[in-house]
Amino acid sequence: MNQISRRQFTKILGSGAAYAAFSPTMVVTNPSIRWHKVTTKASSIVRLSSNENPRGPSPRALKAMTDAYSLAWRYPDEYADILAEKLAKLHDVSTDQIVLGNGSGEILKLAAAAFTDDKRKLVVADPTFEALARHATTAHAEVVKVTLTTDYRHDLSRMLAAAQGAGLIYICNPNNPTASLTPKNEIKTFLAELPRQTKVLIDEAYHHYVESNDYESAIPLVKEHPNLIVARTFSKVYGMAGLRCGYCVTQAENIQAMRVHQLWDNVNIMALVAATASLDDTRHVEQGRSSNTAAKQFVYAELDRLRYRYIPSHANFLMIDLGRDVRPVIDSLAKRNVQVGRFFPSLPNFMRVTVGTRPQMETFVATFREVMV
C-alpha cells in the first residue's frame, strides 16, 4: 500500500471524525468506506443514567485527536509525559506527584490495591460511588460504611472515629449519587485530625460543576498532608467519558506505592492528546458549567411545580425524592425510552437523573409527568 503523509491522512478522516463526534446517531461500519446512520431504537433513547456530558469534548480536543490519527502506531509514553507536565504546572506540583489513569476509575483501583488489604480496612460514606469499595473487597479488605448526615454531607466525625485500623478513607466531593457537598472547612479539619498512617482519597470527578463558596479543591492541601490523594477525571465537564483519562495528585511516596500496581502505557494516545488540548479550552469548561446550571434550573422549576423534593445539586446530575419505591418508576421511564440512574438501596425513594441538554430535560420532564400521574 502506498504511504500517505500525516497531513493527507488527517484530511481524509478529518471531516468524518468531526461529524461523528457531533452526531451521536452515527457509527462507523467500515471507516475506509462510509459512515452509516443508526436506524435502531437506540437512536431515540434519552440517556440520563451515567452522568455523561452530552456536549462532548472540546473542539480543540477533537482536532487534537484528528491530528493524532497517524500516531496510532506509537506507544503513548511521550504524550503521557506532556500531559503530566501540563497537569503539574496547572496544580503547582512536580511531575512525580502525578499519576495518569485510564479514567479516574483506575486511580481508585490503584489506591485500593496499594492501601487496603485483609489488615487495612476501607472507610466510605453510604451512599457513595461504589467502585473503590468493590476493589477493596477484591483485596480482602473490610469495608466500613458510614451513613451520610441528614443534609447529605459526609459525616467526617464518624468516619474519623472509624479510621482505627483503616488503610484508606474515600471521600467523593461532590458526592455521587447525592450531588451534595462536604464543606471545605470540614475537609480541612478532618485532614488535620486524621492519623498520618491512614490515606485519604478525595474524588473530585465533579469539581468543575461546583458553584459554591463552601467548596474548594483539596489539591493545594496535598503539600501539607502526605496522606492525601486527590483524583480528577476528564470524563465529566471535559466530555471524554468514552476516551478514559484521569489522574491523581499526591506526594511522591504514595505515587511509588500506586505505580507498582499499574499497567504500562495505560492511557491511549487519543485520550492523552485530547486531555492535553482540553486543558487549554477554558471557554468549553465555562460553557459546560453554564449550560449544566441552566438545565438544572429548568428541572428544579418543573419539580417545584409538581411538588417533588430534590437534593440541591453541585454536579451534572440530581437526586429526586419520589416519596415511594423508585424501581417501578425507573422501569416505566425506560419503557418510554428515558433511561435514568440505577437503584440505590440506602436511598430507595430517590431517583438519580443526569443533567443532559435542554431538549433532553424537556423530554424527561414530560415523560416523568406521564409516569407519575
C-alpha positions in Angstrom: 0.0 0.0 0.0 1.3 3.5 -0.8 2.3 5.5 2.1 0.4 8.8 2.8 1.6 11.8 4.7 0.2 12.7 8.1 -1.5 15.8 6.6 -3.1 13.7 3.9 -4.3 11.1 6.4 -5.8 13.8 8.6 -7.5 15.4 5.6 -9.1 12.1 4.6 -10.5 11.4 8.0 -11.0 14.8 9.5 -14.4 15.6 8.2 -15.8 12.2 9.1 -14.3 12.3 12.6 -15.7 15.7 13.3 -19.1 14.7 12.0 -19.2 11.6 14.1 -18.2 13.4 17.2 -21.0 15.9 16.9 -23.6 13.4 15.7 -24.3 10.6 18.2 -26.7 9.0 15.7 -23.7 8.0 13.5 -21.4 5.0 13.8 -18.6 3.6 11.7 -19.4 0.3 10.0 -16.3 0.4 7.9 -14.2 3.6 8.3 -12.5 3.1 5.0 -15.8 3.1 3.1 -18.5 5.3 4.5 -20.5 6.5 7.6 -23.6 4.5 8.3 -26.7 6.0 10.1 -28.1 4.2 13.0 -31.8 3.3 12.4 -32.3 1.2 15.5 -34.4 2.1 18.6 -31.3 3.1 20.4 -31.0 6.4 18.5 -34.3 7.6 20.1 -33.3 6.8 23.7 -32.7 9.7 26.1 -29.8 8.5 28.2 -29.7 10.2 31.6 -28.3 7.3 33.5 -24.5 7.6 33.6 -23.6 11.2 34.4 -22.2 11.8 31.0 -21.7 15.1 29.3 -23.8 15.3 26.1 -21.9 18.3 24.9 -18.9 16.1 24.2 -15.2 17.0 24.0 -13.8 20.5 23.3 -13.4 21.4 19.6 -9.6 21.6 20.4 -9.7 18.0 21.7 -11.5 16.8 18.6 -8.9 18.5 16.4 -6.0 17.1 18.5 -7.4 13.6 18.1 -7.8 14.0 14.4 -4.2 15.2 14.1 -3.1 12.2 16.1 -4.6 9.5 13.8 -1.3 8.9 12.1 0.4 8.4 15.5 -1.6 5.4 16.4 1.3 3.1 15.7 3.3 4.8 18.5 3.4 3.9 22.2 2.0 6.8 24.2 4.9 7.4 26.6 6.0 10.9 25.4 2.4 12.1 25.2 1.7 10.9 28.7 4.8 12.9 29.8 3.4 16.0 28.0 0.1 15.7 29.8 1.7 15.0 33.2 3.9 18.1 32.8 0.9 20.3 31.9 -1.1 19.0 34.9 1.9 19.5 37.2 2.2 23.1 36.1 -1.6 23.6 36.4 -1.6 22.4 40.0 1.8 23.7 41.0 3.3 20.3 41.8 6.2 18.3 40.4 5.6 15.6 37.7 6.5 12.9 40.2 3.3 13.9 42.1 1.0 13.0 39.1 -0.3 9.5 38.2 -2.3 9.3 35.0 -5.1 6.7 34.9 -7.4 5.0 32.4 -10.2 7.3 33.7 -10.1 8.2 37.4 -11.6 4.7 37.9 -8.1 3.3 37.5 -6.8 5.7 40.2 -9.4 4.3 42.6 -8.3 0.8 41.8 -4.7 1.6 42.3 -5.4 3.2 45.7 -7.3 0.1 46.8 -4.5 -2.2 45.7 -1.8 -0.1 47.4 -3.5 0.9 50.7 -6.1 -1.8 51.6 -5.9 -5.5 52.3 -7.1 -8.0 54.9 -5.4 -6.0 57.7 -6.2 -2.5 56.4 -9.8 -1.6 56.0 -11.6 1.0 53.8 -14.0 3.6 55.2 -16.6 5.1 52.8 -19.8 7.0 53.0 -23.2 5.4 52.4 -24.2 6.0 49.7 -21.3 7.0 47.6 -19.6 5.9 44.3 -19.1 2.1 44.8 -16.1 1.3 42.6 -13.4 1.8 45.3 -15.3 -0.4 47.8 -15.5 -3.1 45.2 -11.8 -3.0 44.5 -11.1 -3.1 48.3 -13.3 -6.1 48.7 -11.3 -7.9 46.0 -8.2 -7.1 48.1 -10.0 -8.9 51.0 -10.3 -5.6 52.9 -13.1 -4.9 55.3 -15.3 -2.1 54.1 -16.9 0.2 56.7 -19.8 2.2 55.5 -20.8 5.5 57.3 -24.2 6.9 56.6 -24.3 10.5 55.3 -25.6 13.3 57.5 -29.3 14.3 57.3 -28.3 17.0 54.8 -26.3 14.5 52.8 -22.7 15.6 53.7 -20.0 13.1 54.6 -20.2 12.5 58.3 -16.5 13.1 58.8 -16.5 12.9 62.6 -17.9 9.4 62.4 -15.6 8.5 59.5 -12.7 9.7 61.6 -13.8 7.5 64.5 -13.9 4.5 62.2 -10.4 5.2 61.0 -8.7 3.0 63.6 -7.1 0.2 61.5 -8.1 1.8 58.2 -5.6 1.9 55.4 -7.8 4.2 53.3 -10.7 6.6 53.6 -12.7 7.6 50.5 -14.5 11.0 50.2 -16.3 11.8 46.9 -16.9 15.5 46.9 -19.3 16.4 45.3 -20.7 13.1 46.2 -22.2 10.6 43.8 -25.1 9.8 43.8 -26.3 12.6 46.0 -24.6 15.5 44.2 -24.1 17.1 47.6 -21.1 18.9 49.1 -19.0 18.4 52.1 -17.8 21.9 53.1 -14.2 22.9 52.7 -13.7 23.7 56.4 -14.9 20.3 57.5 -12.5 18.7 55.0 -9.6 20.7 56.4 -10.4 19.9 60.0 -10.8 16.2 59.1 -7.4 16.1 57.4 -5.7 17.8 60.3 -7.1 15.2 62.7 -6.6 12.1 60.6 -3.7 9.9 61.6 -0.8 10.2 59.1 -0.7 6.4 58.5 -4.2 6.4 57.1 -4.5 7.6 53.5 -7.5 9.5 52.3 -8.6 9.7 48.7 -10.8 12.7 47.8 -12.5 12.1 44.4 -13.2 15.4 42.6 -14.8 14.0 39.5 -17.5 16.7 39.5 -15.2 19.6 40.7 -15.8 21.8 37.7 -19.6 21.9 38.2 -19.5 23.4 41.7 -20.7 26.9 42.2 -20.5 27.4 45.9 -18.3 29.3 48.3 -18.5 26.4 50.7 -16.3 24.3 48.4 -12.7 24.3 47.1 -10.4 21.7 45.6 -8.3 19.7 48.0 -5.4 19.6 45.6 -3.5 22.6 47.3 -3.7 20.6 50.6 -1.5 17.8 49.2 1.6 19.8 50.1 0.9 19.7 53.8 -0.8 16.3 54.0 1.4 13.4 52.9 -1.5 11.0 53.3 -3.8 12.9 50.9 -4.6 11.7 47.3 -6.9 13.8 45.1 -8.4 12.2 42.0 -9.7 14.1 38.9 -11.2 12.9 35.6 -11.7 14.1 32.0 -15.0 12.2 31.8 -17.3 14.8 33.1 -17.1 18.5 32.2 -14.5 17.7 29.5 -16.9 15.3 27.9 -14.4 12.4 27.4 -16.1 9.5 29.2 -15.6 7.2 26.2 -11.9 8.0 25.9 -10.9 7.2 29.5 -8.4 9.6 31.1 -8.0 10.6 34.7 -5.3 11.4 37.1 -4.4 12.0 40.8 -2.2 14.4 42.6 -0.4 13.3 45.8 3.0 13.1 47.3 5.7 11.1 45.6 5.8 8.3 48.3 2.1 7.5 47.5 2.8 7.6 43.8 5.5 5.0 44.2 3.2 2.7 46.1 0.4 3.0 43.5 2.6 2.7 40.4 3.7 -0.9 41.1 0.1 -2.0 40.5 -0.3 -0.1 37.3 -0.2 -1.3 33.7 2.4 0.3 31.4 1.1 2.6 28.7 -2.3 2.5 30.4 -3.8 5.6 28.7 -4.2 5.6 24.9 -2.7 8.3 22.7 -6.1 9.7 21.6 -7.1 10.3 25.2 -3.8 11.8 26.1 -3.8 14.4 23.2 -7.5 15.2 23.8 -6.9 15.7 27.5 -3.9 17.9 26.9 -5.8 20.1 24.4 -8.9 20.3 26.7 -6.9 21.9 29.4 -6.3 24.9 27.2 -10.0 25.3 26.3 -11.3 27.1 29.5 -14.2 28.5 27.5 -15.6 25.0 26.8 -15.5 24.3 30.6 -17.2 27.6 31.4 -19.9 26.9 28.8 -20.4 23.4 30.0 -20.9 24.6 33.6 -23.2 27.3 32.5 -25.4 25.1 30.3 -25.5 22.4 33.1 -26.7 25.0 35.6 -29.4 26.3 33.2 -30.7 22.8 32.6 -30.8 22.1 36.3 -32.7 25.3 37.0 -35.3 24.3 34.4 -35.8 20.9 36.0 -35.9 22.4 39.5 -38.7 24.7 38.4 -40.7 21.8 37.0 -40.2 19.7 40.1 -41.2 22.6 42.3 -44.5 22.9 40.3 -45.0 19.1 40.7 -44.1 19.4 44.4 -41.3 16.9 44.4 -38.3 17.4 46.8 -34.8 17.1 45.4 -31.3 17.4 46.9 -29.6 20.6 45.7 -27.1 19.5 43.1 -23.5 20.5 42.8 -22.8 18.2 39.9 -24.2 17.2 36.5 -27.0 15.1 38.0 -29.6 15.4 40.6 -31.5 13.2 43.1 -35.2 13.5 43.2 -37.3 12.2 46.2 -40.3 10.4 44.8 -41.7 9.5 48.2 -42.0 5.9 47.2 -40.0 2.9 45.8 -38.1 4.3 42.8 -37.7 1.0 41.0 -41.1 0.9 39.2 -40.6 4.4 38.1 -37.2 3.7 36.6 -38.7 0.8 34.7 -41.7 2.9 33.5 -39.4 5.6 32.2 -37.2 3.0 30.5 -40.2 1.6 28.6 -40.7 5.1 27.3 -37.1 5.4 26.1 -35.9 7.6 29.0 -33.0 6.0 31.0 -32.3 7.3 34.4 -29.9 6.1 37.2 -29.9 2.8 39.0 -31.5 2.0 42.3 -29.5 2.9 45.4 -30.5 0.7 48.4 -29.7 3.3 51.1 -31.9 5.9 49.3 -34.7 3.7 48.0 -37.1 6.5 47.2 -34.6 8.7 45.3 -34.1 8.7 41.6 -30.8 9.9 40.1 -31.1 11.8 36.8 -28.2 13.0 34.7 -28.5 16.6 33.5 -28.5 16.5 29.7 -29.3 19.1 27.1 -32.3 21.3 27.5 -34.3 19.2 24.9 -33.4 16.0 26.7 -34.5 17.5 30.0 -37.8 18.7 28.5 -38.3 15.1 27.3 -37.5 13.8 30.7 -39.9 16.2 32.5 -42.8 15.4 30.0 -42.2 11.6 30.5 -41.9 12.0 34.2 -45.2 13.8 34.4 -46.8 11.0 32.3 -45.4 8.2 34.6 -46.1 9.9 37.9 -49.8 10.8 37.1 
